[in-house]
Amino acid sequence: MIKQNKKRIVLGSASPRRKELLEQIGIEFEIKTSDKEEIYESTIPTEIVQELALMKAGNVAMELEEAEGNVIDTIVIGADTVVVHDNKILGKPSDEAEAFHMLKSLAGDTHQVYTGVAMLVYGEDGEAKEICHAERTEVFVHEMSDEEIRNYIASGEPMDKAGAYGIQGKFAAYIDKIEGDYYNVVGLPVAYVYQQLKALDA
Ligand SMILES: Cc1cn([C@H]2C[C@H](O)[C@@H](COP(=O)(O)OP(=O)(O)OP(=O)(O)O)O2)c(=O)[nH]c1=O
C-alpha cells in the first residue's frame, strides 16, 4: 500500500538502491537529480556524509526552485554513503585496480559504513528547515583470496558502490555479520527516514 503523504517528497538521488528502498516502505515520492560536483571539507566520517547529503539535497532544491519558482510543502531528501576502514574513507573505486585494493583491505577485517541523510523540510511559506543525521553500521567481512576478489570484480558489481562492494549482491557470500541497520549499508537507513517523516507528520 502506498502511503498518501501530506507533503510532496522528493528523493534527490540517482542511486537505484535508494529509490528501491524508499519504494519498499511504501512512500510516495518523485526523483530529481542534480549533477553538480560533490566536495567536502570535513575529515570526520559522520560529518562528511552529512555535508554531502545536505549538498545533494540543497542542489536539487535549488534546481527545483529555479524550475518551479518556489518550493512549498515539500521535503527534499539527499543521502551519501561512505565506507571507513582503518580511518580511511573509501568512496566509489575509480578503476578496477582501486577496487582490488579496497576489497583486499576489507577482507578478513571489520569496517564501518556511514550513510548521511539530509532532509530539507519546506513549509507553506517556502522556508526550509534542515534535518541531518549520520547512521553507522559495523560490517565484518570474511577472508577472501586474491582470486575471489578478482572474480568479484569481474562480476561488475563493485564499480558504482562505496567500498567497492554491494552487501545486497554477490558480496553477501563474504559477509560474516553486521551490527546496525542493514539498509544503511545498502545506501539509505529507511527506518530513520520513515520515523522522521512520521514525526514531521508528513
Ligand atoms: C557499501 C555499499 C554501498 N552501496 C552503494 C549505495 C550508494 O548508491 C553507493 C555510494 O555512493 P553515493 O555517492 O553515496 O551515492 P550515489 O552516487 O550512488 O547516488 P546519489 O549521490 O545520486 O544519491 O554505494 C551499495 O549499494 N551496497 C553496499 O553494500
The ligand as an SDF file (V2000), in Angstrom:
LIG
                    3D

 29 30  0  0  0  0  0  0  0  0999 V2000
   28.5720   -0.3260    0.9550 C   0  0  0  0  0  0  0  0  0  0  0  0
   27.5240   -0.3480   -0.1160 C   0  0  0  0  0  0  0  0  0  0  0  0
   27.2650    0.7510   -0.9290 C   0  0  0  0  0  0  0  0  0  0  0  0
   26.3170    0.7250   -1.8930 N   0  0  0  0  0  0  0  0  0  0  0  0
   26.0520    1.8830   -2.7610 C   0  0  0  0  0  0  0  0  0  0  0  0
   24.9880    2.8400   -2.2110 C   0  0  0  0  0  0  0  0  0  0  0  0
   25.2690    4.1020   -2.9980 C   0  0  0  0  0  0  0  0  0  0  0  0
   24.4840    4.0750   -4.1840 O   0  0  0  0  0  0  0  0  0  0  0  0
   26.7520    3.9970   -3.3630 C   0  0  0  0  0  0  0  0  0  0  0  0
   27.5320    5.0820   -2.6530 C   0  0  0  0  0  0  0  0  0  0  0  0
   27.5730    6.2170   -3.4360 O   0  0  0  0  0  0  0  0  0  0  0  0
   26.9340    7.6210   -3.0660 P   0  0  0  0  0  0  0  0  0  0  0  0
   27.8820    8.6530   -3.5580 O   0  0  0  0  0  0  0  0  0  0  0  0
   26.5140    7.6550   -1.6250 O   0  0  0  0  0  0  0  0  0  0  0  0
   25.5670    7.6750   -3.9120 O   0  0  0  0  0  0  0  0  0  0  0  0
   25.3090    7.5870   -5.4790 P   0  0  0  0  0  0  0  0  0  0  0  0
   26.3210    8.3910   -6.2490 O   0  0  0  0  0  0  0  0  0  0  0  0
   25.1660    6.1480   -5.8790 O   0  0  0  0  0  0  0  0  0  0  0  0
   23.8690    8.2610   -5.6350 O   0  0  0  0  0  0  0  0  0  0  0  0
   23.4110    9.7870   -5.3550 P   0  0  0  0  0  0  0  0  0  0  0  0
   24.6170   10.6030   -4.9950 O   0  0  0  0  0  0  0  0  0  0  0  0
   22.7650   10.2600   -6.6220 O   0  0  0  0  0  0  0  0  0  0  0  0
   22.4100    9.6710   -4.2270 O   0  0  0  0  0  0  0  0  0  0  0  0
   27.1780    2.7170   -2.9200 O   0  0  0  0  0  0  0  0  0  0  0  0
   25.5630   -0.4340   -2.0930 C   0  0  0  0  0  0  0  0  0  0  0  0
   24.6950   -0.4700   -2.9910 O   0  0  0  0  0  0  0  0  0  0  0  0
   25.7820   -1.5220   -1.3080 N   0  0  0  0  0  0  0  0  0  0  0  0
   26.7240   -1.5610   -0.3200 C   0  0  0  0  0  0  0  0  0  0  0  0
   26.8700   -2.5820    0.3780 O   0  0  0  0  0  0  0  0  0  0  0  0
  1  2  1  0
  2  3  2  0
  2 28  1  0
  3  4  1  0
  4  5  1  0
  4 25  1  0
  5  6  1  0
  5 24  1  0
  6  7  1  0
  7  8  1  0
  7  9  1  0
  9 10  1  0
  9 24  1  0
 10 11  1  0
 11 12  1  0
 12 13  2  0
 12 14  1  0
 12 15  1  0
 15 16  1  0
 16 17  2  0
 16 18  1  0
 16 19  1  0
 19 20  1  0
 20 21  2  0
 20 22  1  0
 20 23  1  0
 25 26  2  0
 25 27  1  0
 27 28  1  0
 28 29  2  0
M  END
$$$$
